[in-house]
Amino acid sequence: MAEEEVAPPEVHHYESIEEVPWDIQNYWSQRHRIFSRYDDGVWLTDDAWFGVTPEPVANKIATHLVENAPAGRCILVDCFAGAGGNTIAFAKTGKWKRVYAIEKNPAVLQCAKHNAKIYGVEDKITWFEGDCFEILKNQLKDLAPYSVIFASPPWGGPGYRSDQVFNLRTMEPYSLEKLYKEYSLFTPHVALYLPRTSDVRQMAKFVPEGRKAEVMHYCMDGHSKALCIFYGDFNNHS
Ligand SMILES: C[S@@+](CC[C@H](N)C(=O)[O-])C[C@H]1O[C@@H](n2cnc3c(N)ncnc32)[C@H](O)[C@@H]1O
C-alpha cells in the first residue's frame, strides 16, 4: 500500500491466535473465509468479527443483486457497511455506477475503507460516517430514483442463534418495521440480510397487496448462514 495508514486503537490485524481476545477466538479459524485476503492486512474491530458477512456469501448476494436489479437502478446504497464485507463484494462486481456505504462507527468505517483498498475497489465507493436513516433523508435523497438499498442490520448480538424463530419485531436496535418503513420512503427496492430463522410471517407483512417478495437462503457447508428478503422489483431466478 502506498501510504502508511495508522489504525485507531480499537482496530486490529491479528497475526496469531495468541493475540485474539478469547471471546472471538472462535472466529479465528474462519478468517480466510471472512476475508480471503485476510493475510494482506485486513483490519477489524473486535465487534466487527461477529457481524461481517463472509466473503463467499457476500459475493453470492452481490451477484444476485446485479442479476436481478430493477431496471434503471444503477446505484447501490449499503446502509450498514460494517468492516466492508458486503460493500467490497458489491464494488467488485463492477456493475454499479456507484456504491454508497454508510457506517456510524468511525473505527469500523476505517476498517471498511482500509479493507476496500486491499481489494482494490476503494475508488468505486463513496463513504458516509453517520446514521443511515439520516443520511438517506438528507444527503442521498436526489439519488433515490436510481437506487436500491442493501442493509445488513445488527441482529442484537450472538443470542439470535438460540431462537427457533427469530422475532423481527423485537430485533435490536432496529425492528423490521423500522427498517422497512424508513427505507421504503427512499426506494421500494430493498434487500435485507437477516437471521436464517427470521419469522416469515413478519417479513410477509410488508409485501404490498398482490405482490411477491422472494427470500433467498445463503448457505455454507450445507447450512443456511442467513437469508435475504428482496422487497420491490427484484427478479430472482438464479
Ligand atoms: C452487522 S454489521 C454490518 C456488517 C457488514 N455487512 C459487513 O459485511 O462487514 C452492522 C453495522 O451497522 C452499524 N450501524 C448500526 N446502526 C447504524 C446506523 N443507524 N447507521 C449506520 N450504521 C449503523 C454498526 O456499527 C455495525 O458496524
The ligand as an SDF file (V2000), in Angstrom:
LIG
                    3D

 27 29  0  0  0  0  0  0  0  0999 V2000
  -23.9760   -6.4990   11.0010 C   0  0  0  0  0  0  0  0  0  0  0  0
  -22.8880   -5.1420   10.8880 S   0  0  0  0  0  0  0  0  0  0  0  0
  -22.6640   -4.9470    9.1490 C   0  0  0  0  0  0  0  0  0  0  0  0
  -21.6460   -5.9040    8.5730 C   0  0  0  0  0  0  0  0  0  0  0  0
  -21.2890   -5.6690    7.1320 C   0  0  0  0  0  0  0  0  0  0  0  0
  -22.3460   -6.0430    6.2340 N   0  0  0  0  0  0  0  0  0  0  0  0
  -20.0050   -6.4150    6.7890 C   0  0  0  0  0  0  0  0  0  0  0  0
  -20.0750   -7.3730    5.9900 O   0  0  0  0  0  0  0  0  0  0  0  0
  -18.9510   -6.0530    7.3240 O   0  0  0  0  0  0  0  0  0  0  0  0
  -23.9090   -3.7580   11.2950 C   0  0  0  0  0  0  0  0  0  0  0  0
  -23.1860   -2.4370   11.3310 C   0  0  0  0  0  0  0  0  0  0  0  0
  -24.1500   -1.3880   11.3510 O   0  0  0  0  0  0  0  0  0  0  0  0
  -23.6070   -0.2900   12.0530 C   0  0  0  0  0  0  0  0  0  0  0  0
  -24.7510    0.5680   12.4040 N   0  0  0  0  0  0  0  0  0  0  0  0
  -25.6450    0.4110   13.4210 C   0  0  0  0  0  0  0  0  0  0  0  0
  -26.6020    1.3530   13.3660 N   0  0  0  0  0  0  0  0  0  0  0  0
  -26.3130    2.1300   12.2930 C   0  0  0  0  0  0  0  0  0  0  0  0
  -26.9490    3.2450   11.6980 C   0  0  0  0  0  0  0  0  0  0  0  0
  -28.0790    3.7670   12.2160 N   0  0  0  0  0  0  0  0  0  0  0  0
  -26.4130    3.7850   10.5900 N   0  0  0  0  0  0  0  0  0  0  0  0
  -25.2760    3.2620   10.0480 C   0  0  0  0  0  0  0  0  0  0  0  0
  -24.6130    2.2160   10.5760 N   0  0  0  0  0  0  0  0  0  0  0  0
  -25.1240    1.6300   11.6740 C   0  0  0  0  0  0  0  0  0  0  0  0
  -22.8690   -0.9220   13.2060 C   0  0  0  0  0  0  0  0  0  0  0  0
  -21.8820   -0.0490   13.7020 O   0  0  0  0  0  0  0  0  0  0  0  0
  -22.2900   -2.1950   12.5260 C   0  0  0  0  0  0  0  0  0  0  0  0
  -20.9870   -1.9510   12.0860 O   0  0  0  0  0  0  0  0  0  0  0  0
  1  2  1  0
  2  3  1  0
  2 10  1  0
  3  4  1  0
  4  5  1  0
  5  6  1  0
  5  7  1  0
  7  8  2  0
  7  9  1  0
 10 11  1  0
 11 12  1  0
 11 26  1  0
 12 13  1  0
 13 14  1  0
 13 24  1  0
 14 15  1  0
 14 23  1  0
 15 16  2  0
 16 17  1  0
 17 18  1  0
 17 23  2  0
 18 19  1  0
 18 20  2  0
 20 21  1  0
 21 22  2  0
 22 23  1  0
 24 25  1  0
 24 26  1  0
 26 27  1  0
M  CHG  2   2   1   9  -1
M  END
$$$$
